[in-house]
């Protein structure tokens, strides 16, 4: 079993642009009156912010939010970026252009096509010199990213940033690996217990993970990263457990404990 303290949480999807908004929605169904249609991570300069793919933008947005929530300087953290697809819209553009007009490939779009684009933007923008991993494991991606982050803690890291994100599929790839919408969430995990913070324990087991049934999973049902929302629904509701798909016939059991409420 692996254990960690959840120091900070970030969340963004269209209609729920923060963890506070996501918790309120999960608990009473209320949506914010105004919500941006696109994340706008302040880590990037305005021109870069406009040009960055949506998947990069949402990953940076939630990563910054989680670090701020934890009170951690982003440059001090190793990071794990977990995405099923990376940026499929650009992958579709690349494949189509190579098949029809290969000499017109855009260098700017090419450098955003790699799976670790978000991790690269993050380390450059924050000046982080620690390791930044980019993980993909189909519908077990977030679970495997969580295992990676927890193993880093167990082997010496003081704290680790975990980011899960995916956008919409495009072109013929959408028929093979469908995904809709834009979704990102992040956790800052640490080894030390922290007053007022939840504790997370995970263990791999044999089994089949059922789809999430919580409010957040129902709100964003068709994104490739929706499997992670069983954990975030549990956190929003103060539930004691969640189950994540960790691979064929494998699950990741997550147990959560929360600080006792302080009564005046």
Short mmCIF file of the C-alpha atoms (twelve columns), coordinates in Angstrom:
data_MODEL
# 
_entry.id   MODEL 
# 
loop_
_atom_site.group_PDB 
_atom_site.id 
_atom_site.type_symbol 
_atom_site.label_atom_id 
_atom_site.label_alt_id 
_atom_site.label_comp_id 
_atom_site.label_asym_id 
_atom_site.label_seq_id 
_atom_site.Cartn_x 
_atom_site.Cartn_y 
_atom_site.Cartn_z 
_atom_site.pdbx_PDB_model_num 
ATOM 1   C CA . UNK A 1   0.000   0.000  0.000   1 
ATOM 2   C CA . UNK A 2   1.112   3.549  -0.759  1 
ATOM 3   C CA . UNK A 3   0.066   6.599  1.252   1 
ATOM 4   C CA . UNK A 4   0.130   10.373 0.766   1 
ATOM 5   C CA . UNK A 5   -1.325  13.609 2.033   1 
ATOM 6   C CA . UNK A 6   -3.453  15.571 -0.448  1 
ATOM 7   C CA . UNK A 7   -2.138  19.103 0.015   1 
ATOM 8   C CA . UNK A 8   -3.763  20.795 -2.966  1 
ATOM 9   C CA . UNK A 9   -6.396  20.185 -5.657  1 
ATOM 10  C CA . UNK A 10  -7.009  21.841 -9.025  1 
ATOM 11  C CA . UNK A 11  -9.977  21.247 -11.336 1 
ATOM 12  C CA . UNK A 12  -11.284 22.609 -14.641 1 
ATOM 13  C CA . UNK A 13  -13.949 21.575 -17.112 1 
ATOM 14  C CA . UNK A 14  -16.360 23.713 -19.099 1 
ATOM 15  C CA . UNK A 15  -19.012 24.931 -16.686 1 
ATOM 16  C CA . UNK A 16  -16.939 24.065 -13.584 1 
ATOM 17  C CA . UNK A 17  -13.755 26.149 -13.791 1 
ATOM 18  C CA . UNK A 18  -12.358 25.481 -10.295 1 
ATOM 19  C CA . UNK A 19  -12.269 22.933 -7.508  1 
ATOM 20  C CA . UNK A 20  -14.529 25.135 -5.386  1 
ATOM 21  C CA . UNK A 21  -17.119 25.182 -8.183  1 
ATOM 22  C CA . UNK A 22  -16.792 21.415 -8.655  1 
ATOM 23  C CA . UNK A 23  -17.351 20.743 -4.929  1 
ATOM 24  C CA . UNK A 24  -20.413 22.991 -4.779  1 
ATOM 25  C CA . UNK A 25  -21.873 21.273 -7.846  1 
ATOM 26  C CA . UNK A 26  -21.151 17.784 -6.482  1 
ATOM 27  C CA . UNK A 27  -22.861 18.626 -3.197  1 
ATOM 28  C CA . UNK A 28  -25.914 20.649 -4.235  1 
ATOM 29  C CA . UNK A 29  -26.012 20.728 -8.055  1 
ATOM 30  C CA . UNK A 30  -25.389 24.485 -8.364  1 
ATOM 31  C CA . UNK A 31  -23.399 25.792 -11.329 1 
ATOM 32  C CA . UNK A 32  -21.498 29.101 -11.305 1 
ATOM 33  C CA . UNK A 33  -23.295 32.024 -12.934 1 
ATOM 34  C CA . UNK A 34  -20.315 32.764 -15.193 1 
ATOM 35  C CA . UNK A 35  -17.720 30.269 -16.408 1 
ATOM 36  C CA . UNK A 36  -15.021 30.741 -19.087 1 
ATOM 37  C CA . UNK A 37  -15.175 28.566 -22.176 1 
ATOM 38  C CA . UNK A 38  -11.404 28.078 -22.222 1 
ATOM 39  C CA . UNK A 39  -8.766  27.890 -19.485 1 
ATOM 40  C CA . UNK A 40  -6.338  30.803 -19.347 1 
ATOM 41  C CA . UNK A 41  -3.211  29.736 -17.439 1 
ATOM 42  C CA . UNK A 42  -1.293  32.776 -16.214 1 
ATOM 43  C CA . UNK A 43  1.950   30.827 -16.467 1 
ATOM 44  C CA . UNK A 44  2.017   31.660 -20.187 1 
ATOM 45  C CA . UNK A 45  2.473   35.048 -21.799 1 
ATOM 46  C CA . UNK A 46  -0.704  36.328 -23.535 1 
ATOM 47  C CA . UNK A 47  0.416   35.321 -27.050 1 
ATOM 48  C CA . UNK A 48  1.515   31.877 -25.875 1 
ATOM 49  C CA . UNK A 49  -1.743  31.512 -23.961 1 
ATOM 50  C CA . UNK A 50  -3.753  32.083 -27.154 1 
ATOM 51  C CA . UNK A 51  -1.638  29.702 -29.252 1 
ATOM 52  C CA . UNK A 52  -1.355  26.843 -26.755 1 
ATOM 53  C CA . UNK A 53  -3.563  23.801 -27.446 1 
ATOM 54  C CA . UNK A 54  -6.549  23.431 -25.122 1 
ATOM 55  C CA . UNK A 55  -5.056  20.328 -23.544 1 
ATOM 56  C CA . UNK A 56  -1.887  22.235 -22.611 1 
ATOM 57  C CA . UNK A 57  -3.948  25.148 -21.327 1 
ATOM 58  C CA . UNK A 58  -6.140  22.987 -19.071 1 
ATOM 59  C CA . UNK A 59  -3.157  21.016 -17.750 1 
ATOM 60  C CA . UNK A 60  -1.309  24.203 -16.789 1 
ATOM 61  C CA . UNK A 61  -4.464  25.769 -15.328 1 
ATOM 62  C CA . UNK A 62  -5.142  22.913 -12.906 1 
ATOM 63  C CA . UNK A 63  -1.457  22.424 -12.086 1 
ATOM 64  C CA . UNK A 64  -1.143  26.061 -11.042 1 
ATOM 65  C CA . UNK A 65  -4.372  25.849 -9.032  1 
ATOM 66  C CA . UNK A 66  -3.221  22.749 -7.151  1 
ATOM 67  C CA . UNK A 67  0.142   24.310 -6.302  1 
ATOM 68  C CA . UNK A 68  -1.565  27.495 -5.092  1 
ATOM 69  C CA . UNK A 69  -3.989  25.441 -2.988  1 
ATOM 70  C CA . UNK A 70  -1.065  23.571 -1.447  1 
ATOM 71  C CA . UNK A 71  0.992   26.709 -0.906  1 
ATOM 72  C CA . UNK A 72  3.828   25.094 -2.861  1 
ATOM 73  C CA . UNK A 73  6.205   26.838 -5.252  1 
ATOM 74  C CA . UNK A 74  5.683   25.050 -8.607  1 
ATOM 75  C CA . UNK A 75  9.377   25.025 -9.465  1 
ATOM 76  C CA . UNK A 76  10.165  22.879 -6.401  1 
ATOM 77  C CA . UNK A 77  8.012   19.892 -7.386  1 
ATOM 78  C CA . UNK A 78  8.651   16.860 -9.567  1 
ATOM 79  C CA . UNK A 79  5.601   16.257 -11.729 1 
ATOM 80  C CA . UNK A 80  3.603   13.520 -13.431 1 
ATOM 81  C CA . UNK A 81  1.412   14.514 -16.396 1 
ATOM 82  C CA . UNK A 82  -1.141  11.815 -17.268 1 
ATOM 83  C CA . UNK A 83  -3.092  12.042 -20.533 1 
ATOM 84  C CA . UNK A 84  -4.711  9.317  -22.595 1 
ATOM 85  C CA . UNK A 85  -4.292  11.124 -25.903 1 
ATOM 86  C CA . UNK A 86  -2.189  14.228 -25.533 1 
ATOM 87  C CA . UNK A 87  -3.498  16.539 -28.254 1 
ATOM 88  C CA . UNK A 88  -5.509  14.503 -30.781 1 
ATOM 89  C CA . UNK A 89  -6.695  17.517 -32.787 1 
ATOM 90  C CA . UNK A 90  -3.080  18.298 -33.683 1 
ATOM 91  C CA . UNK A 91  -2.315  14.625 -34.272 1 
ATOM 92  C CA . UNK A 92  -5.211  14.523 -36.739 1 
ATOM 93  C CA . UNK A 93  -3.930  17.705 -38.428 1 
ATOM 94  C CA . UNK A 94  -0.424  16.225 -38.683 1 
ATOM 95  C CA . UNK A 95  -1.633  12.959 -40.228 1 
ATOM 96  C CA . UNK A 96  -3.968  14.715 -42.679 1 
ATOM 97  C CA . UNK A 97  -1.334  17.236 -43.761 1 
ATOM 98  C CA . UNK A 98  1.391   14.605 -44.161 1 
ATOM 99  C CA . UNK A 99  -0.956  12.590 -46.382 1 
ATOM 100 C CA . UNK A 100 -2.033  15.527 -48.550 1 
ATOM 101 C CA . UNK A 101 0.451   18.443 -48.355 1 
ATOM 102 C CA . UNK A 102 3.511   17.309 -46.384 1 
ATOM 103 C CA . UNK A 103 5.551   20.417 -47.199 1 
ATOM 104 C CA . UNK A 104 3.023   22.667 -45.453 1 
ATOM 105 C CA . UNK A 105 3.398   21.186 -41.948 1 
ATOM 106 C CA . UNK A 106 3.431   23.973 -39.355 1 
ATOM 107 C CA . UNK A 107 6.510   23.863 -37.070 1 
ATOM 108 C CA . UNK A 108 4.525   25.553 -34.293 1 
ATOM 109 C CA . UNK A 109 1.793   22.948 -34.428 1 
ATOM 110 C CA . UNK A 110 4.369   20.164 -34.767 1 
ATOM 111 C CA . UNK A 111 6.032   20.987 -31.446 1 
ATOM 112 C CA . UNK A 112 2.616   20.845 -29.761 1 
ATOM 113 C CA . UNK A 113 1.920   17.363 -31.159 1 
ATOM 114 C CA . UNK A 114 4.207   15.472 -28.788 1 
ATOM 115 C CA . UNK A 115 2.598   13.733 -25.821 1 
ATOM 116 C CA . UNK A 116 4.765   15.543 -23.271 1 
ATOM 117 C CA . UNK A 117 3.954   19.044 -24.589 1 
ATOM 118 C CA . UNK A 118 2.164   20.059 -21.371 1 
ATOM 119 C CA . UNK A 119 5.028   18.782 -19.218 1 
ATOM 120 C CA . UNK A 120 7.456   20.757 -21.383 1 
ATOM 121 C CA . UNK A 121 5.477   23.988 -21.122 1 
ATOM 122 C CA . UNK A 122 5.222   23.457 -17.351 1 
ATOM 123 C CA . UNK A 123 8.917   22.919 -16.706 1 
ATOM 124 C CA . UNK A 124 9.940   25.830 -18.949 1 
ATOM 125 C CA . UNK A 125 7.292   28.187 -17.570 1 
ATOM 126 C CA . UNK A 126 7.964   27.415 -13.901 1 
ATOM 127 C CA . UNK A 127 11.702  26.899 -14.208 1 
ATOM 128 C CA . UNK A 128 11.319  23.470 -12.597 1 
ATOM 129 C CA . UNK A 129 14.504  21.410 -12.669 1 
ATOM 130 C CA . UNK A 130 12.963  18.253 -11.186 1 
ATOM 131 C CA . UNK A 131 11.765  15.271 -13.211 1 
ATOM 132 C CA . UNK A 132 8.579   15.632 -15.277 1 
ATOM 133 C CA . UNK A 133 7.026   12.386 -16.492 1 
ATOM 134 C CA . UNK A 134 4.365   12.055 -19.190 1 
ATOM 135 C CA . UNK A 135 2.229   8.899  -18.911 1 
ATOM 136 C CA . UNK A 136 -0.400  7.289  -21.141 1 
ATOM 137 C CA . UNK A 137 -2.124  3.977  -20.361 1 
ATOM 138 C CA . UNK A 138 -5.454  4.194  -22.244 1 
ATOM 139 C CA . UNK A 139 -8.374  4.150  -19.767 1 
ATOM 140 C CA . UNK A 140 -6.010  3.308  -16.896 1 
ATOM 141 C CA . UNK A 141 -3.963  6.458  -17.475 1 
ATOM 142 C CA . UNK A 142 -4.888  8.385  -14.340 1 
ATOM 143 C CA . UNK A 143 -4.555  5.346  -12.080 1 
ATOM 144 C CA . UNK A 144 -1.100  4.620  -13.437 1 
ATOM 145 C CA . UNK A 145 -0.140  8.277  -13.091 1 
ATOM 146 C CA . UNK A 146 -1.291  8.176  -9.468  1 
ATOM 147 C CA . UNK A 147 0.771   5.041  -8.835  1 
ATOM 148 C CA . UNK A 148 3.818   6.735  -10.364 1 
ATOM 149 C CA . UNK A 149 3.384   9.822  -8.169  1 
ATOM 150 C CA . UNK A 150 2.879   7.727  -5.026  1 
ATOM 151 C CA . UNK A 151 5.933   5.577  -5.796  1 
ATOM 152 C CA . UNK A 152 8.022   8.735  -6.151  1 
ATOM 153 C CA . UNK A 153 6.887   9.765  -2.671  1 
ATOM 154 C CA . UNK A 154 7.644   6.306  -1.281  1 
ATOM 155 C CA . UNK A 155 11.156  6.436  -2.726  1 
ATOM 156 C CA . UNK A 156 12.171  9.820  -1.381  1 
ATOM 157 C CA . UNK A 157 10.329  12.732 -2.993  1 
ATOM 158 C CA . UNK A 158 8.940   15.193 -0.435  1 
ATOM 159 C CA . UNK A 159 5.989   16.181 -2.636  1 
ATOM 160 C CA . UNK A 160 4.811   15.466 -6.201  1 
ATOM 161 C CA . UNK A 161 2.422   17.205 -8.585  1 
ATOM 162 C CA . UNK A 162 0.033   14.894 -10.493 1 
ATOM 163 C CA . UNK A 163 -1.970  16.270 -13.434 1 
ATOM 164 C CA . UNK A 164 -4.629  14.372 -15.392 1 
ATOM 165 C CA . UNK A 165 -6.125  15.897 -18.544 1 
ATOM 166 C CA . UNK A 166 -7.661  15.156 -21.943 1 
ATOM 167 C CA . UNK A 167 -9.500  16.965 -24.711 1 
ATOM 168 C CA . UNK A 168 -11.706 15.982 -27.616 1 
ATOM 169 C CA . UNK A 169 -10.803 13.401 -30.226 1 
ATOM 170 C CA . UNK A 170 -10.728 14.468 -33.872 1 
ATOM 171 C CA . UNK A 171 -10.955 12.921 -37.324 1 
ATOM 172 C CA . UNK A 172 -10.758 9.151  -37.883 1 
ATOM 173 C CA . UNK A 173 -9.078  8.759  -34.476 1 
ATOM 174 C CA . UNK A 174 -12.348 9.747  -32.793 1 
ATOM 175 C CA . UNK A 175 -13.874 6.474  -34.013 1 
ATOM 176 C CA . UNK A 176 -11.063 4.440  -32.477 1 
ATOM 177 C CA . UNK A 177 -10.547 6.321  -29.216 1 
ATOM 178 C CA . UNK A 178 -13.480 8.664  -28.568 1 
ATOM 179 C CA . UNK A 179 -13.277 11.619 -26.206 1 
ATOM 180 C CA . UNK A 180 -15.387 14.742 -25.854 1 
ATOM 181 C CA . UNK A 181 -15.067 18.038 -24.032 1 
ATOM 182 C CA . UNK A 182 -12.100 19.321 -22.037 1 
ATOM 183 C CA . UNK A 183 -11.204 18.080 -18.567 1 
ATOM 184 C CA . UNK A 184 -8.280  18.528 -16.217 1 
ATOM 185 C CA . UNK A 185 -7.592  17.916 -12.534 1 
ATOM 186 C CA . UNK A 186 -4.460  17.992 -10.410 1 
ATOM 187 C CA . UNK A 187 -3.250  16.921 -6.980  1 
ATOM 188 C CA . UNK A 188 -0.253  17.986 -4.955  1 
ATOM 189 C CA . UNK A 189 0.680   14.917 -2.904  1 
ATOM 190 C CA . UNK A 190 3.208   14.811 -0.076  1 
ATOM 191 C CA . UNK A 191 4.687   12.302 2.363   1 
ATOM 192 C CA . UNK A 192 4.199   14.291 5.559   1 
ATOM 193 C CA . UNK A 193 0.880   14.544 7.344   1 
ATOM 194 C CA . UNK A 194 -0.526  18.062 7.264   1 
ATOM 195 C CA . UNK A 195 -3.157  19.536 9.581   1 
ATOM 196 C CA . UNK A 196 -6.484  19.943 7.812   1 
ATOM 197 C CA . UNK A 197 -5.502  17.815 4.803   1 
ATOM 198 C CA . UNK A 198 -6.997  14.522 3.628   1 
ATOM 199 C CA . UNK A 199 -4.897  11.359 3.543   1 
ATOM 200 C CA . UNK A 200 -4.949  8.991  0.576   1 
ATOM 201 C CA . UNK A 201 -3.931  5.330  0.588   1 
ATOM 202 C CA . UNK A 202 -3.895  3.242  -2.598  1 
ATOM 203 C CA . UNK A 203 -3.392  -0.428 -3.381  1 
ATOM 204 C CA . UNK A 204 -3.497  -2.405 -6.618  1 
ATOM 205 C CA . UNK A 205 -5.888  -5.361 -6.756  1 
ATOM 206 C CA . UNK A 206 -7.574  -7.719 -9.198  1 
ATOM 207 C CA . UNK A 207 -11.026 -6.664 -10.300 1 
ATOM 208 C CA . UNK A 208 -13.124 -4.624 -12.694 1 
ATOM 209 C CA . UNK A 209 -13.773 -0.934 -12.019 1 
ATOM 210 C CA . UNK A 210 -17.333 0.223  -12.593 1 
ATOM 211 C CA . UNK A 211 -17.863 3.589  -14.252 1 
ATOM 212 C CA . UNK A 212 -18.153 6.586  -11.963 1 
ATOM 213 C CA . UNK A 213 -21.661 7.447  -10.824 1 
ATOM 214 C CA . UNK A 214 -20.971 10.696 -8.949  1 
ATOM 215 C CA . UNK A 215 -22.077 14.167 -9.997  1 
ATOM 216 C CA . UNK A 216 -18.767 15.130 -11.599 1 
ATOM 217 C CA . UNK A 217 -18.546 11.899 -13.598 1 
ATOM 218 C CA . UNK A 218 -22.112 12.437 -14.842 1 
ATOM 219 C CA . UNK A 219 -21.360 16.072 -15.709 1 
ATOM 220 C CA . UNK A 220 -18.413 15.101 -17.958 1 
ATOM 221 C CA . UNK A 221 -19.231 11.512 -18.979 1 
ATOM 222 C CA . UNK A 222 -17.490 11.205 -22.329 1 
ATOM 223 C CA . UNK A 223 -13.990 12.592 -21.803 1 
ATOM 224 C CA . UNK A 224 -11.090 10.140 -21.942 1 
ATOM 225 C CA . UNK A 225 -10.037 11.267 -18.449 1 
ATOM 226 C CA . UNK A 226 -13.499 10.746 -16.903 1 
ATOM 227 C CA . UNK A 227 -12.275 7.564  -15.101 1 
ATOM 228 C CA . UNK A 228 -10.338 9.783  -12.666 1 
ATOM 229 C CA . UNK A 229 -13.542 11.483 -11.537 1 
ATOM 230 C CA . UNK A 230 -14.510 8.661  -9.179  1 
ATOM 231 C CA . UNK A 231 -11.662 9.908  -6.954  1 
ATOM 232 C CA . UNK A 232 -12.594 13.576 -7.293  1 
ATOM 233 C CA . UNK A 233 -16.277 12.831 -6.646  1 
ATOM 234 C CA . UNK A 234 -15.202 11.046 -3.456  1 
ATOM 235 C CA . UNK A 235 -13.053 14.005 -2.406  1 
ATOM 236 C CA . UNK A 236 -15.851 16.470 -3.128  1 
ATOM 237 C CA . UNK A 237 -18.340 14.504 -1.040  1 
ATOM 238 C CA . UNK A 238 -15.998 13.452 1.749   1 
ATOM 239 C CA . UNK A 239 -16.508 9.784  0.811   1 
ATOM 240 C CA . UNK A 240 -14.116 7.188  2.260   1 
ATOM 241 C CA . UNK A 241 -13.187 5.283  -0.888  1 
ATOM 242 C CA . UNK A 242 -12.973 5.243  -4.682  1 
ATOM 243 C CA . UNK A 243 -11.972 2.678  -7.286  1 
ATOM 244 C CA . UNK A 244 -9.989  3.429  -10.442 1 
ATOM 245 C CA . UNK A 245 -9.339  1.203  -13.441 1 
ATOM 246 C CA . UNK A 246 -5.633  0.318  -13.425 1 
ATOM 247 C CA . UNK A 247 -5.472  -1.973 -16.479 1 
ATOM 248 C CA . UNK A 248 -7.139  -5.110 -17.870 1 
ATOM 249 C CA . UNK A 249 -8.555  -6.957 -14.872 1 
ATOM 250 C CA . UNK A 250 -6.794  -4.609 -12.441 1 
ATOM 251 C CA . UNK A 251 -8.096  -1.869 -10.176 1 
ATOM 252 C CA . UNK A 252 -6.572  0.733  -7.895  1 
ATOM 253 C CA . UNK A 253 -8.390  0.933  -4.581  1 
ATOM 254 C CA . UNK A 254 -8.187  4.372  -2.980  1 
ATOM 255 C CA . UNK A 255 -9.033  4.914  0.686   1 
ATOM 256 C CA . UNK A 256 -9.524  8.462  2.007   1 
ATOM 257 C CA . UNK A 257 -9.464  9.830  5.536   1 
ATOM 258 C CA . UNK A 258 -10.359 13.392 6.406   1 
ATOM 259 C CA . UNK A 259 -9.484  15.722 9.283   1 
ATOM 260 C CA . UNK A 260 -12.035 15.959 12.042  1 
ATOM 261 C CA . UNK A 261 -14.209 19.088 11.741  1 
ATOM 262 C CA . UNK A 262 -13.546 21.774 14.299  1 
ATOM 263 C CA . UNK A 263 -16.656 22.780 16.236  1 
ATOM 264 C CA . UNK A 264 -16.847 26.172 17.887  1 
# 
